[in-house]
Structures are given as structure tokens and as C-alpha cells.
């Protein structure tokens, strides 16, 4: 849906992604992996690829397989998975989301108006139109 919103409103919408690993320890591990991939300009590719692994335990070996498939420098990726700064970045995002009142995913904010949960494209588009 984010891609569709950006295609529909390319001049009016800006996406700011905040991690909110709330489901399990695996979701925190996935968030750090996405940040490690960001270090190699592959955040969204990793983000999207990790969703294909949902519902099963997420081991470091799984993360490395995805990283290889994305063409990442695997040594750097493995090092970044343990980088305390990336772990802190994910924790800071989680804390910011909680301060903003976000307690579930996905969540969208349009000029401070918060929508939490899966909402239809039309609902989000209507809010954007109202705010425009």
C-alpha cells in the first residue's frame, strides 16, 4: 500500500519508517537485519525479503542467506548485525513509536492523525485528500 500511496501522491506524501518490533524476539532481529542492510543501501529489499520468512523461527543463518541473495557484503552484514549502534537505533524507533501512541502495526500518520492497523487504500487516500 505504501508504494501505491507514493505513486498516487508523489509530491504530497513522505514516508518515514519506524521500527516497532513487537511480535517476538525475531521481529527485533529482523529490524536489526534491515538496518544492517540499510548500511549497504538495501533496507527496503531486506525489509520485503524478511516478510517471506514470517511465521518461522528467524536464525542468523536465515538472515545471512537473505543477505547473500540480495548481493550484500556478507562479512560487513554479519558485523553490522552485532553493531550496538544499530540495535540502539531499533530500540529508539520502538520507543518513539510508543511515545507517539503507536501500539500496533502497520500504522500511518497523516499530519498527526494516526491510523493503526490494516486500513484500505481508500481510507488512507481519503485522509490524505482531506489534509491536502
N, C-alpha and C positions, 0 to 999 in steps of 0.2 A: 504494500500500500504506500509506503514511503516513496518508492520510485514513481508511482502513479501521481502522487501529490506533487512531487518535484517537476514532473513532466507537465502537469496541468498549470502549475503556478511557479514557473521558473524565476520570475522576478519578485515574487511576493513571499516566498517561504524559504526559511533557512533551517536546516536540520542540525540539531545539537544532540549528539548521542551521549547518554549517561548510562553507565553500567548499573544494574540492580540485581546482583546475584542473590536470589532469594530462594531458589528451588532446592538446592542441595550444595554440598561442597564442590561437586562437579561444575556447577554454574560459576563459582568463583574461579576455578581452574580454567574454565573456558574463557572467562573475561580476561584473565592474565594472558592467555594464549593469543587472544585478539589484540591485546596491547603489544605483545611481543611481535606479532605480525605487522602492527602499525609501524614499528621501528624500521620495517622494510617496505613500507608503503603498500601493505596488503591487508589492512584492517578489515575492509568490507568482504574481501574474498574469504578470509578466515572466518569472520562472523557468519557468513552464509554457509560455509562448509561445515561448521560445527553444528548447525541445526540438523544436518543429515545424521549426526551421531546421537541425537536426543533419544532418551529412554534407555540408554545402556550405560554402564559404568565408563567413565572417561579417564583413561590412564594416560600417563605422559607419552607412552609409546603411540597411542592413538593420535595425540596432538602432533607428534613428530611425523607420522605418516601423512597427515593433512599438510603439514608444512612442506614436506618433500614434494607432494603433489602440486602445491602452489609455487614451487620453484624457489622457496626461501633458502637462505644460507642456514643450513641446519645447525651448525655449530653455534652461530650467533643466536638463533632462535632458542636453542636449549639453554644457553647462557641467560638470555632475556627472561625465560620462564622463571628463573630464580632471582631476578633483579628486584631487590626490595623497593625500588622506586616505582616499578610497575605494579607491584602488589599494593603499595600505598595509593597509587592513582585509582585503582579499582575500589579500594576502601573509601577514598574521598568521594568518588562518584556515588557509591552506595549511601554514604552519609548525607550528601547533598540531596539525593532523591528523597530520602526520609524527611529532611528539613522542608522540602517542597510539598510534602504530603503525599508523595507517590509511594503506594504500598503494594502495587501490583504492576504486571507488565502485560502487554505494552501500555504505554501512557503517552499522551500527547498534550502539549501545552500550546495554546494559540493565544498570544498576547496575555498570558497569565491565566487563561481559562483552561482548566485541567480536565482531560478526559482519560479515565483509566479503564483499561480492558480493551478487548477487541471491539472496535466500532466500525460500522460500514463506511466505505469511502464517501458516500453521500453525506453522512453526518459530519464528517470532518470537513469536507468541501463546503458544506453549508456554513459551518462556523468560520472558515477562512473567508468566505464571501461576506459574511456579516462584519467581520473585523476589517476587511479591506475598505 
